[in-house]
């Protein structure tokens, strides 16, 4: 297929119509039967595309700027760029990552509110002018290092609930905004809009309504000072739920129509993160050890139980809070996983807790759940694992690298992407597309024969079979080149 690079950075397995995501997970688990049984992710790029469609359906007037810190996987960046998203970066490394994918500087927001001088200079050197600011010290630093900067004033919002103080942690108050606007005018720094910081745990549409009414006040202040402000950034806080999206859209657009009608020429943007990636990734982890405790003897670990005691199990997994479950350290609730092996519904379930491999008291991933009895070597699957899971291990005692990511997309989703204008000729050139079958396909001829047997396969498969990346590759027993299991670089 024209446009695919000779040396793609990563591979995507294109699933035929009869192959499900669970088949891919099963295959990778089977491949590790005699190996170290390391954790891995499977990422469905089609799920990202479907979330993009939901966004465009429910929030067509609001352009998304993806929050890179949520999941900086290069494939995620490339898919969202191909779908027309902008990007919000919080540091220099994220800026460089996004730039390496050819994202225009005008589609990038440098969103960190506490920036290093060298990072600001990097943004200035590369023409990344849209920066976020919420205090005078940062404003003066930006004026010295990036005189062409265009600022979004970050404004604090009320917390969504009494236990969520994130909205009060970041951003300046309405009272401070006039002073910051006047200081920016004195320093010759342009202020072009307002950004609201809204916690990702927020499910109260009134928070968005209040943020927009506050923004209108700040726009009026800016006009009085002499600024022509034309960007309203409603921030993040999008969980991925279609119901929440509809609720927010209803609240936001009614307020936007009231305070920022189309005649004002104000662009409305948002910074979703988890919304796009959470459901796209599944994390598979291995049970590496377990301890059995009597429910009435919580402090006494035992290798065996007497017949009259009800057991409680502690399972130790190959990933913990110092790795892929680091969000647990910020009080995020980790969902109960599913058991990979076939489990009879008649089997009893037991009180269980899930722990990482470190042996640290903080390394508890799931406090309590009900699971059938598991054994060392069993696998657990964590769905919706795409947000804040792919970073480097935080610190010892873990010395491992992040789990590899295996990218897949169904042929149907790929056809829909192409219908939306996403092509290898113009975008996503770092992908190597590899057909994936559940049967044996060792040669190009075998692939062609398999395709002829599956006469209803899409044109995308027909094109891929003739591509030289297939002709030059060796295929494993599942019809997928070995490279398709590679991790992100």
WOQUI-V162110 format. One record per residue. RES is the residue in three letters. NEAR is the number of other C-alpha atoms within 10 Angstrom. D_CENTER is the distance of its C-alpha to the mean C-alpha in Angstrom with 2 decimals. Layout:
RES_NEAR_D_CENTER / RES_NEAR_D_CENTER
This chain:
UNK_15_28.78 / UNK_11_29.42 / UNK_13_26.89 / UNK_21_25.03 / UNK_16_25.47 / UNK_11_27.89 / UNK_11_25.54 / UNK_14_21.97 / UNK_16_19.31 / UNK_21_17.61 / UNK_23_18.55 / UNK_24_17.37 / UNK_26_19.57 / UNK_26_20.85 / UNK_25_21.86 / UNK_21_25.26 / UNK_14_26.10 / UNK_11_27.21 / UNK_15_24.25 / UNK_14_21.54 / UNK_16_18.25 / UNK_11_20.31 / UNK_14_22.79 / UNK_21_20.40 / UNK_20_19.43 / UNK_13_23.18 / UNK_14_24.06 / UNK_17_21.94 / UNK_21_23.33 / UNK_12_26.81 / UNK_11_26.48 / UNK_12_26.06 / UNK_10_29.11 / UNK_7_31.23 / UNK_9_28.68 / UNK_9_26.85 / UNK_21_24.53 / UNK_17_21.45 / UNK_23_18.03 / UNK_25_15.64 / UNK_28_12.48 / UNK_24_12.98 / UNK_26_10.37 / UNK_23_11.79 / UNK_22_11.22 / UNK_21_13.53 / UNK_19_11.31 / UNK_22_9.16 / UNK_24_12.68 / UNK_16_13.93 / UNK_20_11.56 / UNK_18_12.72 / UNK_15_16.20 / UNK_18_15.94 / UNK_23_15.03 / UNK_14_17.94 / UNK_11_20.15 / UNK_16_19.86 / UNK_20_19.13 / UNK_12_20.91 / UNK_14_22.34 / UNK_20_19.17 / UNK_19_17.24 / UNK_26_13.49 / UNK_25_12.50 / UNK_28_8.76 / UNK_25_8.07 / UNK_25_7.50 / UNK_18_7.92 / UNK_21_4.68 / UNK_21_3.73 / UNK_19_7.08 / UNK_19_7.90 / UNK_18_10.83 / UNK_22_10.71 / UNK_21_7.52 / UNK_22_9.48 / UNK_21_12.56 / UNK_20_11.83 / UNK_21_10.77 / UNK_23_13.73 / UNK_20_15.92 / UNK_18_15.23 / UNK_17_16.35 / UNK_19_13.53 / UNK_24_14.27 / UNK_28_12.24 / UNK_26_12.54 / UNK_24_13.06 / UNK_20_14.38 / UNK_20_16.55 / UNK_19_18.49 / UNK_11_16.45 / UNK_18_13.45 / UNK_24_16.21 / UNK_14_17.71 / UNK_17_14.67 / UNK_25_14.20 / UNK_15_18.00 / UNK_10_18.33 / UNK_17_16.83 / UNK_11_19.56 / UNK_20_17.82 / UNK_15_20.82 / UNK_18_21.27 / UNK_12_21.86 / UNK_17_18.31 / UNK_24_16.95 / UNK_26_17.17 / UNK_25_17.79 / UNK_22_16.60 / UNK_16_17.62 / UNK_19_20.80 / UNK_14_22.36 / UNK_19_22.56 / UNK_15_24.62 / UNK_15_27.50 / UNK_11_26.63 / UNK_17_23.14 / UNK_23_24.82 / UNK_17_27.34 / UNK_17_24.74 / UNK_25_23.31 / UNK_18_26.92 / UNK_12_27.87 / UNK_14_25.12 / UNK_16_25.74 / UNK_24_22.61 / UNK_22_24.57 / UNK_24_22.30 / UNK_27_21.85 / UNK_28_21.36 / UNK_27_24.24 / UNK_24_25.50 / UNK_19_28.62 / UNK_16_31.76 / UNK_10_31.36 / UNK_16_28.11 / UNK_21_29.88 / UNK_15_32.79 / UNK_15_30.68 / UNK_26_28.96 / UNK_16_32.40 / UNK_13_33.74 / UNK_18_30.97 / UNK_22_29.66 / UNK_15_32.49 / UNK_16_30.84 / UNK_23_27.77 / UNK_21_26.91 / UNK_27_25.69 / UNK_26_23.65 / UNK_28_25.14 / UNK_26_22.65 / UNK_25_24.37 / UNK_22_24.08 / UNK_25_23.66 / UNK_20_25.18 / UNK_19_23.30 / UNK_21_22.23 / UNK_13_24.31 / UNK_7_26.69 / UNK_7_24.40 / UNK_14_21.54 / UNK_14_22.73 / UNK_19_19.61 / UNK_21_20.97 / UNK_17_24.17 / UNK_13_22.81 / UNK_17_21.61 / UNK_22_23.59 / UNK_20_27.28 / UNK_16_29.56 / UNK_16_31.43 / UNK_9_34.51 / UNK_14_33.10 / UNK_21_31.83 / UNK_17_35.33 / UNK_14_36.13 / UNK_20_33.00 / UNK_25_33.76 / UNK_17_37.34 / UNK_16_36.39 / UNK_20_34.09 / UNK_16_37.02 / UNK_9_39.37 / UNK_15_37.12 / UNK_13_36.63 / UNK_22_32.83 / UNK_21_31.56 / UNK_27_29.51 / UNK_21_27.92 / UNK_26_25.92 / UNK_27_24.35 / UNK_28_20.88 / UNK_28_20.34 / UNK_25_18.18 / UNK_27_17.12 / UNK_21_15.52 / UNK_18_12.40 / UNK_16_15.05 / UNK_20_17.32 / UNK_19_18.83 / UNK_16_22.01 / UNK_17_22.53 / UNK_15_25.45 / UNK_21_23.31 / UNK_27_22.11 / UNK_20_25.77 / UNK_16_27.06 / UNK_24_24.61 / UNK_26_25.84 / UNK_16_29.45 / UNK_18_29.06 / UNK_25_27.63 / UNK_19_30.76 / UNK_13_32.93 / UNK_22_31.27 / UNK_23_31.64 / UNK_15_35.30 / UNK_18_35.69 / UNK_22_34.27 / UNK_12_36.73 / UNK_13_39.55 / UNK_15_38.68 / UNK_14_38.52 / UNK_20_34.88 / UNK_15_33.71 / UNK_23_30.24 / UNK_17_28.25 / UNK_19_24.51 / UNK_25_23.14 / UNK_25_19.53 / UNK_23_18.77 / UNK_23_15.67 / UNK_26_12.71 / UNK_23_13.05 / UNK_23_11.75 / UNK_19_11.06 / UNK_20_10.73 / UNK_12_14.43 / UNK_15_16.70 / UNK_10_19.47 / UNK_17_17.78 / UNK_20_16.96 / UNK_16_20.62 / UNK_16_21.85 / UNK_23_20.15 / UNK_20_21.23 / UNK_15_24.73 / UNK_19_24.98 / UNK_23_23.47 / UNK_19_25.38 / UNK_14_28.66 / UNK_19_28.42 / UNK_18_27.39 / UNK_11_30.36 / UNK_13_32.56 / UNK_15_31.64 / UNK_22_30.12 / UNK_13_31.83 / UNK_11_31.28 / UNK_7_34.56 / UNK_10_33.10 / UNK_11_30.86 / UNK_16_27.89 / UNK_16_24.45 / UNK_18_21.84 / UNK_20_18.21 / UNK_23_15.15 / UNK_29_11.88 / UNK_26_9.24 / UNK_27_5.69 / UNK_26_5.15 / UNK_27_7.57 / UNK_27_6.15 / UNK_27_3.69 / UNK_24_5.58 / UNK_19_8.70 / UNK_27_8.12 / UNK_24_8.33 / UNK_23_11.63 / UNK_24_12.95 / UNK_28_16.72 / UNK_27_18.78 / UNK_24_22.53 / UNK_23_25.11 / UNK_19_27.08 / UNK_17_29.60 / UNK_17_30.77 / UNK_14_33.27 / UNK_19_35.45 / UNK_21_36.79 / UNK_19_39.39 / UNK_14_38.28 / UNK_11_41.44 / UNK_12_41.17 / UNK_10_37.74 / UNK_9_38.71 / UNK_10_40.25 / UNK_15_38.20 / UNK_13_40.13 / UNK_8_40.01 / UNK_11_41.97 / UNK_13_42.60 / UNK_9_45.90 / UNK_7_46.24 / UNK_7_46.48 / UNK_12_43.24 / UNK_14_39.96 / UNK_22_37.21 / UNK_23_33.90 / UNK_24_31.50 / UNK_21_29.25 / UNK_24_26.94 / UNK_25_25.54 / UNK_25_22.48 / UNK_23_21.37 / UNK_30_18.22 / UNK_26_18.42 / UNK_24_17.40 / UNK_25_18.13 / UNK_26_15.52 / UNK_29_12.54 / UNK_24_13.57 / UNK_22_13.98 / UNK_17_12.58 / UNK_19_15.86 / UNK_14_17.80 / UNK_8_16.77 / UNK_8_18.14 / UNK_12_15.06 / UNK_12_16.57 / UNK_15_15.42 / UNK_13_16.40 / UNK_19_19.38 / UNK_20_18.72 / UNK_13_20.85 / UNK_16_23.55 / UNK_18_23.43 / UNK_11_27.20 / UNK_6_29.32 / UNK_10_30.57 / UNK_8_33.60 / UNK_8_33.35 / UNK_7_36.66 / UNK_10_35.37 / UNK_10_35.33 / UNK_13_32.22 / UNK_17_32.36 / UNK_17_30.89 / UNK_21_28.28 / UNK_20_25.96 / UNK_21_23.27 / UNK_25_23.28 / UNK_26_21.82 / UNK_21_24.23 / UNK_19_25.35 / UNK_12_28.09 / UNK_13_27.08 / UNK_8_27.74 / UNK_14_24.39 / UNK_22_22.56 / UNK_23_22.51 / UNK_26_19.33 / UNK_20_20.90 / UNK_14_24.10 / UNK_16_25.72 / UNK_15_25.32 / UNK_15_27.78 / UNK_18_27.72 / UNK_17_30.49 / UNK_16_31.91 / UNK_19_29.82 / UNK_13_31.12 / UNK_13_30.11 / UNK_15_28.34 / UNK_17_26.75 / UNK_22_23.06 / UNK_20_20.61 / UNK_20_17.52 / UNK_19_14.60 / UNK_19_12.83 / UNK_18_9.68 / UNK_25_8.41 / UNK_26_4.77 / UNK_23_4.24 / UNK_20_6.68 / UNK_23_8.25 / UNK_22_8.66 / UNK_20_10.94 / UNK_15_14.66 / UNK_21_16.90 / UNK_13_18.00 / UNK_9_21.72 / UNK_10_24.51 / UNK_12_25.44 / UNK_16_22.63 / UNK_12_23.47 / UNK_13_21.19 / UNK_10_18.54 / UNK_19_14.94 / UNK_23_15.08 / UNK_18_15.14 / UNK_24_12.75 / UNK_25_14.81 / UNK_28_13.72 / UNK_25_15.60 / UNK_23_16.39 / UNK_23_19.44 / UNK_23_22.31 / UNK_17_22.32 / UNK_18_18.77 / UNK_21_19.67 / UNK_17_22.88 / UNK_15_21.18 / UNK_18_18.96 / UNK_13_22.25 / UNK_10_23.89 / UNK_13_21.38 / UNK_14_22.49 / UNK_19_19.95 / UNK_18_22.25 / UNK_19_22.61 / UNK_12_25.50 / UNK_12_23.66 / UNK_19_19.94 / UNK_22_17.76 / UNK_19_20.77 / UNK_20_19.05 / UNK_21_18.55 / UNK_24_21.35 / UNK_28_21.68 / UNK_26_23.37 / UNK_28_24.96 / UNK_29_24.44 / UNK_24_27.29 / UNK_17_28.36 / UNK_13_31.84 / UNK_16_33.38 / UNK_23_33.11 / UNK_17_34.44 / UNK_16_35.67 / UNK_19_35.21 / UNK_12_38.22 / UNK_13_36.74 / UNK_24_33.53 / UNK_16_35.71 / UNK_12_37.78 / UNK_16_34.80 / UNK_18_33.63 / UNK_12_37.15 / UNK_10_37.13 / UNK_13_34.00 / UNK_8_35.57 / UNK_10_33.02 / UNK_16_30.13 / UNK_16_28.62 / UNK_10_29.86 / UNK_17_26.63 / UNK_22_27.83 / UNK_15_31.30 / UNK_11_30.14 / UNK_18_27.99 / UNK_20_30.96 / UNK_14_33.04 / UNK_16_30.61 / UNK_13_31.82 / UNK_20_28.59 / UNK_20_29.60 / UNK_14_33.25 / UNK_11_32.71 / UNK_16_30.44 / UNK_16_31.54 / UNK_23_30.04 / UNK_16_29.57 / UNK_15_30.97 / UNK_17_28.13 / UNK_22_28.64 / UNK_27_25.58 / UNK_23_26.15 / UNK_15_25.50 / UNK_18_23.14 / UNK_22_20.59 / UNK_19_19.84 / UNK_15_19.04 / UNK_18_16.16 / UNK_16_14.30 / UNK_9_16.99
